[in-house]
């Protein structure tokens, strides 16, 4: 699989791949746990996805080889390869390359500007919280004393 424009948009493509790949790995882990615990036999013992195929744990990973593990590994590898191919399609790669190019043109705030802006936002949030809480208490008082 040749990479489309390999020396352009590396940061955008890598970060997009890592973010979506982490979701795929999380989904695979959730699928694995679901497959191992959801299928139970009538007597309460683990069902076919949790059946041990080797009789001993796999070296290094200390997991038993089960149909659930095989399904999850095949799903995860297929999804990761599909994601790699998707991110290297010309339209997708050009979009990510253009995004990275535009992000390099942005002027980013300094650390001091970021702190000052964050403090202003927090103060405004606290102010409006106090104002809305006061209005709520006042209206609640009026409604309970004079209306109901």
C-alpha positions as CSV (number, residue, x, y, z in Angstrom):
1,X,0.0,0.0,0.0
2,X,1.6,3.2,-1.2
3,X,1.1,6.2,0.9
4,X,-0.5,9.1,-1.0
5,X,1.8,12.2,-0.7
6,X,3.8,10.7,2.1
7,X,5.8,13.8,3.1
8,X,2.7,16.1,3.4
9,X,0.2,16.3,6.2
10,X,2.1,13.9,8.5
11,X,1.0,15.6,11.7
12,X,-2.7,15.7,10.7
13,X,-2.8,12.2,9.4
14,X,-0.9,10.7,12.3
15,X,-3.1,12.5,14.9
16,X,-6.3,11.5,13.0
17,X,-5.1,7.9,12.9
18,X,-4.1,7.8,16.5
19,X,-7.4,9.3,17.7
20,X,-9.6,7.0,15.7
21,X,-7.4,4.0,16.3
22,X,-7.8,4.6,20.1
23,X,-11.6,4.5,19.6
24,X,-11.2,1.2,17.6
25,X,-9.1,-0.4,20.4
26,X,-11.5,0.8,23.0
27,X,-14.4,-0.7,21.0
28,X,-12.5,-4.0,20.5
29,X,-11.9,-4.2,24.2
30,X,-15.6,-3.6,24.9
31,X,-16.6,-6.2,22.3
32,X,-14.2,-8.7,23.9
33,X,-15.7,-8.2,27.3
34,X,-19.2,-8.4,25.9
35,X,-18.5,-11.6,24.0
36,X,-16.9,-13.3,27.0
37,X,-19.7,-12.4,29.5
38,X,-23.0,-12.2,27.5
39,X,-23.2,-15.7,26.1
40,X,-23.9,-18.1,28.9
41,X,-25.1,-21.7,28.8
42,X,-28.2,-22.8,30.7
43,X,-26.2,-23.9,33.7
44,X,-24.4,-20.5,34.0
45,X,-21.1,-21.6,32.6
46,X,-19.3,-19.5,29.9
47,X,-20.7,-20.0,26.4
48,X,-18.9,-20.7,23.1
49,X,-17.1,-17.3,22.8
50,X,-15.3,-17.8,26.1
51,X,-14.3,-21.5,25.4
52,X,-10.6,-22.1,25.8
53,X,-9.2,-23.5,22.5
54,X,-5.6,-24.4,23.7
55,X,-6.1,-25.4,27.4
56,X,-3.4,-22.9,28.5
57,X,-2.9,-19.1,28.3
58,X,-1.1,-17.6,25.4
59,X,2.5,-16.6,26.2
60,X,3.2,-12.9,26.9
61,X,-0.5,-11.7,26.9
62,X,-1.7,-14.3,29.5
63,X,-5.1,-14.6,27.8
64,X,-6.7,-17.8,26.8
65,X,-7.2,-18.3,23.1
66,X,-10.9,-18.2,22.6
67,X,-13.3,-17.5,19.7
68,X,-14.0,-14.1,21.3
69,X,-10.3,-13.2,21.2
70,X,-10.0,-14.3,17.5
71,X,-13.1,-12.3,16.5
72,X,-11.9,-9.2,18.3
73,X,-8.4,-9.4,16.9
74,X,-9.7,-9.9,13.3
75,X,-12.1,-7.0,13.8
76,X,-9.5,-4.7,15.2
77,X,-6.9,-5.5,12.6
78,X,-9.4,-5.1,9.8
79,X,-10.6,-1.8,11.2
80,X,-7.1,-0.4,11.7
81,X,-6.1,-1.4,8.1
82,X,-9.3,0.1,6.8
83,X,-8.6,3.3,8.7
84,X,-5.1,3.5,7.3
85,X,-6.5,3.0,3.8
86,X,-9.2,5.6,4.4
87,X,-6.7,8.2,5.5
88,X,-4.6,7.6,2.5
89,X,-7.3,8.0,-0.1
90,X,-6.6,11.1,-2.2
91,X,-9.7,13.1,-1.1
92,X,-9.2,12.4,2.6
93,X,-5.4,12.9,2.5
94,X,-5.8,16.2,0.6
95,X,-8.4,17.4,3.2
96,X,-6.0,16.5,6.1
97,X,-3.0,18.1,4.2
98,X,-5.1,21.3,3.7
99,X,-6.2,21.3,7.3
100,X,-2.6,21.1,8.5
101,X,-1.5,23.8,6.1
102,X,-4.2,26.1,7.4
103,X,-3.4,25.4,11.0
104,X,0.2,26.4,10.4
105,X,-1.1,29.8,9.2
106,X,-3.0,30.5,12.5
107,X,-1.5,32.7,15.2
108,X,-1.7,30.8,18.5
109,X,-2.0,32.7,21.8
110,X,0.9,32.6,24.2
111,X,0.7,30.9,27.6
112,X,0.1,34.2,29.4
113,X,-2.7,35.1,27.0
114,X,-4.2,31.6,27.5
115,X,-4.1,31.9,31.3
116,X,-5.7,35.4,31.3
117,X,-8.5,34.3,28.9
118,X,-9.2,31.2,31.1
119,X,-9.4,33.4,34.2
120,X,-11.9,35.8,32.5
121,X,-14.0,32.8,31.3
122,X,-14.1,31.3,34.8
123,X,-15.0,34.6,36.4
124,X,-17.8,35.1,33.9
125,X,-19.1,31.6,34.5
126,X,-19.1,32.1,38.3
127,X,-20.8,35.5,37.9
128,X,-23.6,34.1,35.8
129,X,-24.0,31.1,38.0
130,X,-24.5,33.4,41.0
131,X,-26.9,35.6,39.1
132,X,-29.0,32.7,37.9
133,X,-29.0,31.0,41.3
134,X,-30.2,34.3,42.9
135,X,-32.9,34.7,40.3
136,X,-34.0,31.1,40.8
137,X,-34.2,31.5,44.6
138,X,-36.1,34.8,44.3
139,X,-38.6,33.3,41.8
140,X,-39.0,30.2,43.9
141,X,-39.7,32.4,47.0
142,X,-42.2,34.5,45.1
143,X,-43.9,31.4,43.6
144,X,-44.2,29.6,47.0
145,X,-45.3,32.6,49.0
146,X,-47.7,34.4,46.7
147,X,-48.7,32.1,43.9
148,X,-49.2,28.7,45.5
